[in-house]
Amino acid sequence: MAYTAKDFRNLIGIEGFSDTLLKNHFILYQGYVTNTNKLMDLLVAMLEGGEVSSPQYAELKRRMGFEFNGMRLHEYYFGNLGGTKALDPESKLGKNLVSGFGSYENWEMDFKATGMMRGIGWAILYQDSIDGKLFNQWINEHETNHQAGCIPILIMDVFEHAFITEYGLKRADYIGAFFRNINWEVVEGRLKI
C-alpha cells in the first residue's frame, strides 16, 4: 500500500513562515513520499525477482532509510507546528522537562543549542520508551544518529530549506519563529510514558 502525502496547508499564514517557504517545503516533503513509494516498489520487484544478493538491492535498502525518515520527520515537524499557546508548566510534558533538565529554560537552551550546531539535519526531543527520560539529539541526513527505542516528541528541521528563504543564514531567528509556533498539545500527545 502506497503512502500518501499529508495535507499541511493549515500552516499557511503562521507567523514567521512565509507562504512561499511553506509551499516549497511541502513540495520537498512530497518528494520524500514519492521516493519512498518508488523504493518500496523497486524493492518488492527485486525481492520477487530473487535479486536480493545484488549490490543494487543493498543500496536501495540503504536509501530507504533516508527517504522514509525524510517523509516521517517532515510529518512530525509540520505536525508540531501551528500552535499559539505557550507550554503549560503544569502539563505532563512541562513537568517532565523540568524533571529531566532542571528547568524549562535549561531544556529550551539545550534544544536551541542542538538546533544551532553547524551542519544540516534535525533537532529532536526524544523520549526513551524504556524509562521515559527526555533528551535532545542531533540527527544528520534523516537516518543517522536516531536513538534505538526512542520516540520523537518535538522535531525541528534545521536543513537550510527550512529557513534560508525567509531568514538567510540567521538560523537563530528561524529557531525563534519555530518556538513561537510549536503546537504543545500535539507534542505532549506524543509522550508515551
C-alpha positions in Angstrom: 0.0 0.0 0.0 1.4 3.3 -1.1 2.0 6.3 1.3 0.0 9.4 0.7 1.4 12.9 1.5 -0.5 14.5 4.3 -2.1 18.0 3.8 -0.4 20.6 5.9 -1.9 23.7 4.2 -3.4 24.6 7.6 0.0 26.0 8.4 -0.2 28.7 5.6 -0.2 32.1 7.3 1.6 31.1 10.6 3.8 33.9 11.9 7.4 33.8 10.8 6.9 31.3 7.9 6.1 32.8 4.5 3.6 31.1 2.2 6.5 30.6 -0.3 8.7 29.0 2.3 6.0 26.6 3.4 4.8 25.7 -0.1 8.3 24.9 -1.2 8.8 22.8 1.9 5.6 20.9 1.2 6.9 20.1 -2.3 10.1 18.8 -0.8 8.1 16.6 1.6 6.0 15.3 -1.3 9.3 14.2 -3.0 10.1 12.1 0.1 6.7 10.4 -0.1 7.0 9.8 -3.8 10.6 8.4 -3.4 9.6 6.2 -0.5 6.8 4.6 -2.6 9.2 4.2 -5.6 11.8 2.5 -3.5 9.2 0.2 -1.9 8.0 -0.9 -5.4 11.6 -1.4 -6.6 12.5 -3.5 -3.5 9.4 -5.7 -3.8 10.1 -6.3 -7.5 13.7 -7.2 -6.7 12.7 -9.5 -3.9 10.2 -11.2 -6.2 12.8 -11.5 -8.9 15.3 -13.1 -6.5 17.7 -10.1 -6.8 18.3 -9.8 -3.0 22.0 -10.5 -3.3 22.8 -7.7 -5.7 24.6 -4.5 -4.8 21.7 -2.6 -6.3 19.3 -4.2 -3.7 21.6 -3.4 -0.9 22.0 0.3 -2.0 18.2 0.6 -2.3 17.7 -0.8 1.2 20.2 1.8 2.5 18.5 4.6 0.6 15.1 3.6 2.0 16.1 4.9 5.5 16.9 8.3 4.0 13.7 8.7 2.0 11.3 7.1 4.6 12.8 9.1 7.5 12.7 12.2 5.3 9.0 11.6 4.9 8.2 10.8 8.5 10.4 13.6 10.1 8.7 16.2 7.9 5.3 14.8 9.0 6.3 15.1 12.7 7.8 18.6 12.0 4.8 20.0 10.2 2.5 18.3 12.8 4.2 20.0 15.7 3.7 23.5 14.1 0.7 25.8 14.2 0.4 26.4 17.9 -0.2 29.7 19.5 -0.1 28.9 23.2 2.9 28.5 25.5 3.6 25.2 27.1 1.7 24.8 30.3 4.4 24.3 33.0 1.9 22.1 35.0 1.3 19.8 32.0 2.9 16.3 31.9 5.5 17.5 29.3 6.2 20.7 31.3 6.9 18.7 34.5 9.0 16.1 32.6 11.1 18.8 31.0 11.8 20.3 34.5 12.4 16.9 36.0 14.9 16.0 33.2 16.7 19.3 32.7 16.2 21.2 36.0 14.0 23.8 34.3 12.1 24.5 31.1 14.7 27.2 30.4 17.6 24.7 30.6 15.7 22.4 28.2 15.0 25.2 25.8 18.6 26.4 25.8 19.8 22.8 25.1 17.3 22.3 22.3 18.1 25.6 20.7 21.9 24.9 21.0 21.3 21.5 19.4 19.5 23.2 16.5 22.3 25.8 16.2 25.0 23.2 15.6 26.9 23.6 12.4 25.6 21.3 9.7 22.4 20.1 8.2 19.9 18.0 10.0 17.3 17.9 12.7 17.0 18.8 16.4 14.8 16.2 18.1 13.4 15.9 21.6 13.2 12.2 22.2 11.6 10.2 24.9 13.3 6.9 25.9 10.5 4.3 25.6 12.0 2.2 28.4 12.5 4.7 31.2 10.6 7.8 29.9 13.7 10.1 30.0 13.6 13.1 27.7 16.7 14.3 25.8 17.7 16.4 22.8 19.5 14.8 19.9 21.1 16.0 16.6 20.1 13.9 13.6 22.1 14.1 10.3 20.7 13.3 6.9 17.4 11.8 8.2 18.7 8.3 9.0 21.8 8.9 11.1 22.0 9.3 14.9 18.5 8.1 15.8 18.4 6.6 19.3 17.1 3.0 19.3 13.8 2.6 21.2 13.2 6.3 21.5 10.1 8.3 20.4 10.4 11.6 18.6 8.4 14.1 20.7 9.4 17.5 19.2 11.1 17.8 15.8 12.8 20.9 14.3 14.1 20.8 10.8 17.4 22.7 10.5 18.2 21.9 6.9 18.7 25.2 5.0 15.5 24.6 3.0 13.5 25.1 6.3 14.7 28.7 6.8 17.1 30.2 4.2 14.3 31.6 2.0 12.9 33.5 5.0 16.0 34.1 7.2 19.0 33.7 5.1 21.8 32.5 7.3 20.1 33.7 10.5 19.3 30.3 11.9 18.7 31.7 15.4 15.9 33.9 14.0 14.3 30.8 12.4 14.5 28.9 15.6 12.8 31.8 17.4 9.9 31.7 14.9 9.8 27.9 15.3 9.4 28.2 19.0 6.6 30.8 18.6 4.6 28.2 16.5 5.0 25.0 18.5 1.8 23.2 19.0 2.4 21.9 22.5 -0.8 19.8 22.6 0.4 17.8 19.7 3.9 17.5 21.2 2.6 16.4 24.6 0.3 13.9 22.8 3.4 12.1 21.6 4.6 11.2 25.1 4.2 7.5 25.8 5.3 7.3 29.4 
